[in-house]
Amino acid sequence: MSEPITWEPFQETVAAHLGLQKADVAESTDIYRDLGLDSLGVVSLGMKLYAVFKIKVPMSAVSRIFTLGDMFRVINEHTEE
């Protein structure tokens, strides 16, 4: 069982992976509109988050991820699996 991830390490990982400033990584940041990611970009980000936090998110959960806050919550939902 993994410990829940806190926002700051998540924020730092996303910012570093996407070449952003931490201030640009907010819970309300839309993954598609604000960051301009496509499905491949989302998969790439997911793989980075897996490499850092060792959390697997089932494909069924991906359909409800639109913002970085959604992604953060979904990851933490799966820390206990």
N, C-alpha and C positions, 0 to 999 in steps of 0.2 A: 504494500500500500504506500502510495506517495503522499507527501505533504502537499497541501494546497499551495499554489503558486501565488505570490503577491504581485501587485501591479507593477512595481518598479523593475524587477528583473524581466518581466514580460515586455514592458515598455522599452527597456534598453535593448533587448534582443531584437524586437521588431524594428526599432530605429536603426540599429547597426546593419541588419540584413537589408533594409530598404534604402539605406543611405540618407536617413532623415535625422533631424534634430529630435531629441526626446520630447520637446514641447509640441512637436507636430503629431505625436502619437497620443491621441485621446480616446476615451471610450466611445465617443460619438463619431470618430473618424470612419467614414464609409469606405470599405475596402475597395469597392469598384469605382465609385464616383470620385472620392477624394484622393485615393492612392493610385487610381488608374490600373489596378491589377485585373488581369483576366484569369481564367481558370488555372492556367499554367502557373501564373504568379502566386495564386492562392496555394496551390500544391507545393510550390517551392518554399513559401513561407511556412506552411504546415510541416514540411520536412525539416526545416531549420528549428522550429519549435520542438519537434520530436527529438532532434539531436541534442538539444540543450536540456529539455525537461523530461525526456523519456515518457511522454504521454501519448498514447494512441487514441485518436478520435475516430469513431466509426463513421463511415461514409454517410450513414443515415442522419447524422447530426450536422453535416456540412450544409444541408439545405436551409438551415435556420441561422446561418452566419452571414451577416451583412456588414456589421461594424466590428471594430477591434474589440469593443466591449463584449459583443456577442461571442467572439472567438475566445476571449479571456474566460468568460463564464462557462463555455462549453468545455474548454480544457480543464477547468477546475471541477466540472461535473464528473470528469473521467479520471481524476487523480486517485479515486478510491477503488478503481477496478483493477 
